Amino acid sequence: MAYRDGGDWMLADSEVPQYPRGDLRRMLAVLAAIDEIPDATLVKVAARSGIDKKTVTMLVRQAAEQAAVRIEKLGPVYRLTDWGPVLKKSGAKIALTGALAAPTTQP
């Protein structure tokens, strides 16, 4: 789990940053987890992303409603079938690895 220490994101055992509530990178991390996990169940996605199951469910629904991402669910298994016109798979994978949590500098 990650935590914020003096404004910096810290990574712990899972190596997945914990972005703040309402942060788009949370949705991206969930989508990337669904895309990379074989037989991506809610439990597996929550474990991989470090986001609780209730929030994962909400973010999946929001991705479909707000970004036209297509996610099929067959029984307990999620499968991402279309990233939609807005989001990119490569960007989501970066969010899951924590590279988007890197500090930025202002000009």
N, C-alpha and C positions, 0 to 999 in steps of 0.2 A: 504494500500500500504506500502511496505517496502522501506527502504532507507539505504544507507551505511553511518555510522557515525564513522569516525576515524578507518575504517577498520572492524567494526562490522556490521553485518546485523541487521537492526531494523525492527520490524513488527508494522504495524498500524492496522487499523480497520479490514481489510480482513483476517488477520492472515496468509497470504500466503507471503512468502519471494519473493522479486523481485531479481532474480539472474541476473548477468550481461549478456549482449548480447553475444551470442556464447557459453554460458554455457550449458552443457548437461542437467543439472537439470531443465532447462526451458522446454525441450522436455518431460522429465519425469513427470513434473507437469501437462502438458497438457494431456498426456496420462492417468494419474491417474484421472484427472477431467472428461475426456470422459468416463472412466470406472465406475466412481461412480455416475454420474448424470443420472437420468432417462430422456429419450428423450433429449440427449445432443446436443443442437443446438450450433452453433458458438457463439451466444450471451451468452448463459449459460456457456460455457467452458471459454470464455474470462473473464467473471465476476468471476468465481470460481478460475481461475488460476492467475488472475491479469495481464494477458498478452493481448495485443491488438489483435483484430480480424485478422488483416493481418499477424501478426507473428504466431498466432495459426494455420492459414491455411498453412503457410510455414513449421511449425514444424510437422504438421500432414503428409505433403508430404515427408519431410525428414525422418520421422520415417519409413514410408513405403519403401522408396528408400534405406535407409542406414542400417536399422535394421530389415527389413523384417516383420515389424509390419503390421497386416492386420486390416484396419479400413474400414468398410462399411459405405456408406452414402445413406440413403433413404430419399429423399426430403431434408429437412434441418437438419435431425437428424444423428449424427455420432454414430457408435457402434463399439467398439473395439472387434474383433472376435478372434484375435491371437496375442499374445505378441511377437512371433517370437523366434529365437534361442538365442538372445543376451540379451534382457531386461527381467527384472523380475517385476511382478506386485507389489510385496511387496516393492521393492526399489523405484518404481515410487510413491507409496503412501507416503513413507517417504519424498520424495522430495516435495510433495504437502503440507505436514504438516509443513515443514520447518526444520525438524530434520537434514537434510543434510547441512543446513546452519550453524550448530553449529561450533564454532571455533575448529580448530585442532591444535595439538601441534607437533612440529618437534622434532625428537630425537636428 
